Amino acid sequence: MAKPHRSSTTVSSIPLLLLSSALDDSINLVSVSDGLESGERHIPGKLMEALRRVMPLKIEELIREIGGCSPSSAADKVSCIVYDQSLGRIQQVAERMGIGSVAFVPAAAALLVLGFNIPKLIQDGIIDNQGSPLTDKTVQFAPTMPIMSPSDFVWHRLKIASLQKLLFHIMTENNGPTKSADWLICNSVLDLEPGAFTMAPQILPIGPLLAINNRPAHSAGGHFWQQEYECLEWLDRQPACSVIYVAFGSSVMLKKAQVEELALGLELTNRPFLWVVRPEAIDGADDWEGFLERVEGGGRIIGWAPQQRVLDHPSTACFISHCGWNSTLESVSSGVPMLCWPYFADQFINQSYVCDIWKVGLRLEEDDNGMVASEEIKRKMDGLLGDGAFRERALRLKGKVRSSASEGGHSHENLTNFINWIKK
């Protein structure tokens, strides 16, 4: 990128140890102001609204600075904008400046199909015009798509009423710009979501977009936290298909009491485990080290893991996950069965894929107190690992997913066509 925004910071996107004569640092990361004071970002909905309202203006300013003062000169320097589909107003910036637009869906295609069907859901009396459920009747748009309760729709799972309405409005608003983009690409695979891609054929799957695993372990870039690669050596010492991997992503917060139940549940399974625990993600756990130390003899507890390498490891038996789409894709790509523990947003859609459609995992159910009890964890773990059909289905799905990303595969061809379009 030639000229960063005057109030922005430009940093390298590639660690120095990866640079070589064959790979120059041709991609830079440029920060763009969201217009908020630091304290405002903690107010629910403030950042979401700022990204929607401020980001398009800042992106347009940045493009003009890169190319010059006028839209025509900017178009000579910038060929297209690839943007997160949730920022639909960016497409309007591209259209106004005569630049190509590429909407990227980092989530499942089913989430976008849900957004496209909002008018029909209102017409059928499933939700009102603010997105609130009018019935508890489940919805399935196609036989191979998730089975969703209206209470599990992505906006409703935000739980705060103002955020529900804001996200519902954003999803509705984005339908038009998304359909108008030159390309609509998705980090998914045709064999994972055939129903969704049939309903919305304009969405092109190019996934799974995974890191290259043939690089040295410590050379991978693009991570927010320092990964603890020593856990791979620990995995090397464990029996095949024996280790329970536990991780809840980068944003989930757990109550201290729930963490204690999880620790007890892992202890009850009497299996080795690798548990990713970020102390700042445990609410009210000032003394959490005490009960973690009690179970640590049966496993390994770390702050952050090289997740894809862990899931690919032959010692890994299953994955207790929050069902974020990246984690779900990585697990499926490695042929690892899952215990599903979703918390918000699209994670419940992904859970339905895992449990209802692909049948490579089981749900962890909450009790009357809203807790996933240790006995529930033990029971579902025994059910998952005691039935070889889960791993068989997971391995079959792994083959399809990896084949799609290989040369000649559906995702590979879509990605190649997209790259060729970029080059032109």
N, C-alpha and C positions, 0 to 999 in steps of 0.2 A: 504494500500500500504506500503510495508516494508521499502523501502529506497527511499526518494525523490531525485530528481536530485540535484546535489551539488549546482547548481546556482538557485534553485527554492525555492518556499515557499509552505509549506504544511499547509492547514487549514481544519477545520472541515466542512463537508457538511451539518451537522445537528445542528440546534440551541441547546444550552445546555438545554433549557427548555423542549425539546422533548425527551431528553435522559432518559431512564429508565432501569430497570433490564432486560426488554424484548427487548430493542432496544439499542444496543451498537453502538458506533461511529465507524462503520466498513468501512466507505467510507471517503476518504480524497481527497481534491482538491489540485493538484500540478500544479503550474505555470511552463510554459516552454518558454524559450526565443524565440522571433520571429526574433532575429538578427538585429532589427532596432533600430536606435536612436529615442528618443521620438519625435523629430520634424518631422521625416520621416513618421510617421503614418498618418499625415494629408495630405500627398501627394497622390492624387487619384491613386489607383491601387497598391501602395507600400505594404500595408498590405496584400492585396489579393495575390500578387505575393510571398510575404515572407511566408505566410501560406502554399502555394503550394510547395515552394522550400526548406524552412528551417524546417518546422514542422516535416516531415517524419524523417529527420536525428536526430532531438532532441528526438523524440519519441523512435527511435531505441536505442539511448544512454540511455534513461531512463529505458527501458526494460532490457538492459544489466546490468545496475546498480542494478536493483531490483533482478535479478536472478543470477548475477555473470558476469564473463567476456565473456563467450562464448555463442553462440546462443543456444546450447543444454541445458546449465544450466538455461538460461533465460526461456526457454520453460517449464522447470520444475516448475517455480514459476508463470508464466503468462500463463493462459489458452487461452485467446483470446483478441482481440482488438475490441471494439465497437467504431466506428468512424463516424463522419459526412460524408455522402456520397460525399460531395463536395471535400473532401480531399482524392481523389482516390489513391494517392501514398502511403497512409498508408496501403492499402491492399497489396501492393507489399512488404512492410516491414514485414507484418505478414507472407506472403508466404515465404519470404527469411529466416525467423526465425522459420518456422515450427509451427506457432501459428494460432489458429482459427481467422477468420475475420468476422466481422458483420458490414455491411454498414447500417447506420441509416439515413432515409430520414425524416427530421423534417418538410418538406413542403408537399404540395399535391403530390400524385402519378402522377398527370398530368404533373407536372414539369419534372419528370424523363422520362416520356413517350415522352415529347417534346425533351429531350436530345437524347434519343434513336433513334428518327426519323430525326435527323439532316441530315444524309446522304440522306434520301429520299427527304427531303425538298430541298436539293441542286440538286438532280437528277430531281426533278419536276419543277425546275426553280422558286421556291418560294423565295429562298435566294441564295446569291453567297457563295463561299467557305470561306468568311470571316464573314458570318452571316448577311450581309446587305440585306434588303428586295429588291426584284426585281419586286414585284407586291403588290397591295393593296388588293388582293383577300383574303377573310377570309379562315381559315383552321379549320377543326374539324375532329380529328382523329377517333372519334366514336360518335354515336348519343347522348350519355350521357356525353360527354366530353366538355370542354369549347370551345366556338367559339372564335378563336383568329385571330386578324389581325397580319400580320408579324411585323408591327410596335409595337405590344404589346408583342412580344417574350421577354423573361426575360432579355436577354443580351442587346437588343436594348433599353429597358426602363432605362438603366443606363445613357443614354444621352451623356456621354463623350465618344468620339470615341475610345480612347485608352482602356477604361474600357470595352466597348462593345466587342472589339476584344479579350481582355484578358479573359473575362468570357466565350465567345463563344469557345475559344480554350480550356479552362479548362473543360467545359461541354463535348466537343468532346473527349478530352483526358481521361475523367473519365468513359466513356461508357464501355470500356473493363474491367478495374479493378472492377467496380461495378457489372458487370455480373459474375465476377469470385469469388466474396465473398461467404463465406459459407452460410451466411444469408443476406437477403436484406429486412429490416423491415421498416415500414412507419407509421408515426403518422397520420393515416387516418382510414376510415371505408369503408367497401365494399359497403354498401348502398349509400354512398355519391359519390363514384367514380367507379361504376361497369364497365364502359367502359375502364377506365385506367387499372384496374386490369385484365380485360379480355385481353387487348393488351399486358400487361406485367405480366403474372401470377407468375413470380418469385418474384414480390414485395408482401410481406405479410403485410396486415394492422393489427396493434396492437392498434389502437387508439379508442376513443380519450384519450390521456394521460393527464388527468386532476388531479389537487390536490384533496386530500380527503377532502370533505366538512363537515364531521362530527367531525372534530377537533375543539377545541376552536378557535375563530376568530383570536386571536393574536398569534397563535402557528405555523402558516404556515411559512415554510422556502423557500429559493430559489428565493428571490426577490432582484433586484438591488437597489431599492429605498424603503424608509420607507413608508409603506401604511397607509393611514388615515382612520382608521376603524370607526371614528365618523360619516362618511357619511352614514353608515348603519343605525344608529339611525335616521338620517334625512330621509332616505328612508322609515323607519317604519312609519313616520308621513304623508306620501304622499298617495293619493288614488291609488287603484290597476290600473296597466297598464296606468300610467299617465306620468311617467318621461322619458325624453329623455336623454340617456347616450351618452356622447361624449368623445372619446379618440382616439389618433392617434399613440399609441405605444411608443417605446423607442428611435426611431431614426428620425422620421419625423420632418422637420423644416418647419415652416409656416412664410410667410411674414406678417408684421404687418397689411398691408391693407387687407389681406385675413382673418386674425383673427378678424378684425373689421367687415367684412361682415358676418362672422360666428356669431359673437355676435349679430348683427342686425337680422340675420335670426332666431336665437333662440328667440329673443325678439318678432319677428313677429308671431311665432307659438303660443304664449300665453299659453305655457305649462311649467310646472316645468322641470328643467334640472339639470343633474350632469355632470360637465365638468372638465375633467382632463387637466390642463394647466401647463406644465413645462416651467417656464420663460425662461430658456436657450434655449428652442426649438422655440422661436419666434424671427425671424430675424429682428433686428432693432426696437425692442419694448422696448425702455428704459422707456417709460411712459405708458406701457400697462395697468398698474393698474387702470388708470382713466376710460377707457371705460369698463373694466371688472367690476368695482364697480357699474357702471350704471345699469348693467343687473343682478347683483348678487341677488337683491331682489327677482327675479323670480326663483332662483335656488341656486345651491351650486357649488362653484369652488374650486377645490383641486389640490394638486401637484401630487398625485399618488393614485390610487384606488386599493382595493382588487377586481380586475375585475370579477373574476368568481363569487364571492358572490354578486356583484352588478347585474350581468346578471341573476343570479338565483333569485333575489329578486322579489316578486310579484308586486312591484310598477313600475318596469322597463317596459317601453312600446316598446322601440326600441333602436337601437345602431347606431350612426354615427361613422363609422370606416374607417381606412385606408386599411382594408382587408388584414392585415397580416394573415398568416395561423393560428397561435395560436388564435388570436382574432376571426377569422372566426369560428374555431372549437368550441370555448367557447360559441359563440353566438348561433350556431346551437344546441349545447348540452343543451342550456337553453331554446330553443324555442323562441328566440327573433328575430323579423324582423330587417333588416339592411338598412341603407342608405349608399351606397358605395362611398368612396372617396379615391381611390388608388393613390399612388405617384410614385412608381418605382418597378422594379424587378418583382417578381411573383404575386404581388398584383392585377394586371390586369387579370391574369388567375383566381384568386380566385373570383374577381368581376363577371366574366362570370358565374362561378358556381352559385353564389348567385342569380344573376338576370336572367340568361338565362336558366339554367338547373334546379335548385331547386325552383326558383321563390319565394324566401323568402325575396327579397329586391329590391330596385330601385337604379339606377345610379344617382349621382349628376353630371350634365354636366357643363363644363366650358363655359364661354361666349367668345366673340371675343378677349377679353383682357387676356384670360387665367385665369380668376377668376371664382370661384363658387359664384354667387351673392346671396344676402340675399333673394331675391324673389324666386330664384330657390330652396333654402333650404326650404322655407315656402311651396312652391307648392308641392315638392316631399314629404315633411312630411305629408301634408294633404292627399296626394294620398296613402301613405303607411299606415297611421293610420286610414284613412277613409274607407279602404277596408279590411274587416275582413278575406278575403281569405289568405292574407299574413300571419297572425298569425296562421290560421288553418293549412296551409302548414308547417309553422315553428314548430308547436307543433307535427305534424305527424313525421317530420324529427327528432325531439328530441327523440321521442319514439324509432325510429329505431336505432339511434346512441347509446342511453343508453342501449338498449337491446343487442347490439353487444358487449358492454363492460362488460355486466353482465355475471355471470356464465352460461355456455352453449352457449353463443353468439360467433359469428365468430371471432371477435378480441380477446376475452377472451381466446378462444382455441389456437389461434396463439401465444399469449403471454405466455400461459402456456407451450406450446410445446417448445418455445424458452428458457424459464427459465429452463425447464428440460434438454435441451441440454447444457446449461451453467453449470448446476450442474454435468453433466457427464464428 
